[in-house]
Amino acid sequence: MKALYNNRLCNIVDVSSDVTLGEEGRQFVVSLGDEALVIDPTDKEVADADNLRSWYGLDDEAVKHFRSVLRGD
């Protein structure tokens, strides 16, 4: 499952009273109540992620197209 934290896509590694997220080879713990955390983001929220390009390994043109598709343009 995916999450957004501070507008960056992350993998959810574990959920208990907090959530452990993974991004770029590192893991960190975030409170479930943190306002910067979005669990199971919508396609539009994913489209606006700061690290969308690197997450999916897309070039500039491909990421523009992918963002458009996710937003339903």
Wavefront OBJ file of the C-alpha trace (Angstrom):
o trace
v 0.000 0.000 0.000
v 1.152 3.529 -0.718
v 1.036 6.737 1.278
v 1.943 10.359 0.777
v 4.010 12.087 3.416
v 4.958 15.726 2.947
v 3.688 15.334 -0.627
v 6.115 12.473 -1.392
v 5.079 8.939 -2.321
v 6.159 6.254 0.165
v 5.568 2.559 0.743
v 3.780 1.589 3.932
v 6.042 -0.889 5.694
v 4.098 -1.381 8.928
v 1.095 0.081 10.737
v 0.539 -0.097 14.470
v -0.061 2.930 16.688
v 2.231 4.714 14.201
v 3.048 4.015 10.565
v 6.470 3.034 9.253
v 7.103 4.424 5.785
v 9.798 3.569 3.267
v 11.227 5.857 0.608
v 14.481 5.693 -1.352
v 15.922 2.881 0.761
v 15.214 4.433 4.145
v 12.463 3.841 6.677
v 10.968 6.288 9.140
v 8.080 6.338 11.612
v 5.226 8.837 11.419
v 2.269 9.316 13.739
v -1.063 8.246 12.231
v -2.388 11.642 13.324
v 0.241 13.612 11.381
v -1.561 16.042 9.062
v 1.136 15.571 6.379
v 0.285 11.844 6.096
v -2.215 10.582 3.496
v -2.778 6.830 3.507
v -4.128 5.373 0.243
v -3.992 8.653 -1.685
v -6.336 9.369 -4.577
v -5.051 9.418 -8.160
v -5.138 13.229 -8.124
v -3.063 13.337 -4.937
v -0.562 10.915 -6.492
v -0.416 13.094 -9.621
v 0.698 16.036 -7.473
v 3.425 14.095 -5.606
v 6.809 15.813 -5.666
v 8.670 12.560 -6.359
v 6.328 11.097 -8.997
v 9.007 11.267 -11.703
v 11.617 9.337 -9.758
v 9.076 6.956 -8.164
v 8.006 5.633 -11.557
v 11.293 6.280 -13.396
v 9.729 8.605 -15.964
v 11.298 11.272 -18.129
v 9.861 14.806 -18.208
v 7.443 14.198 -21.087
v 6.207 10.879 -19.708
v 5.569 12.345 -16.251
v 3.495 15.175 -17.787
v 1.370 12.615 -19.618
v 1.061 10.383 -16.544
v -0.002 13.324 -14.343
v -2.630 14.214 -16.939
v -4.001 10.661 -16.973
v -4.114 10.505 -13.161
v -5.987 13.825 -13.030
v -8.457 12.635 -15.665
v -7.574 15.403 -18.127
l 1 2 3 4 5 6 7 8 9 10 11 12 13 14 15 16 17 18 19 20 21 22 23 24 25 26 27 28 29 30 31 32 33 34 35 36 37 38 39 40 41 42 43 44 45 46 47 48 49 50 51 52 53 54 55 56 57 58 59 60 61 62 63 64 65 66 67 68 69 70 71 72 73
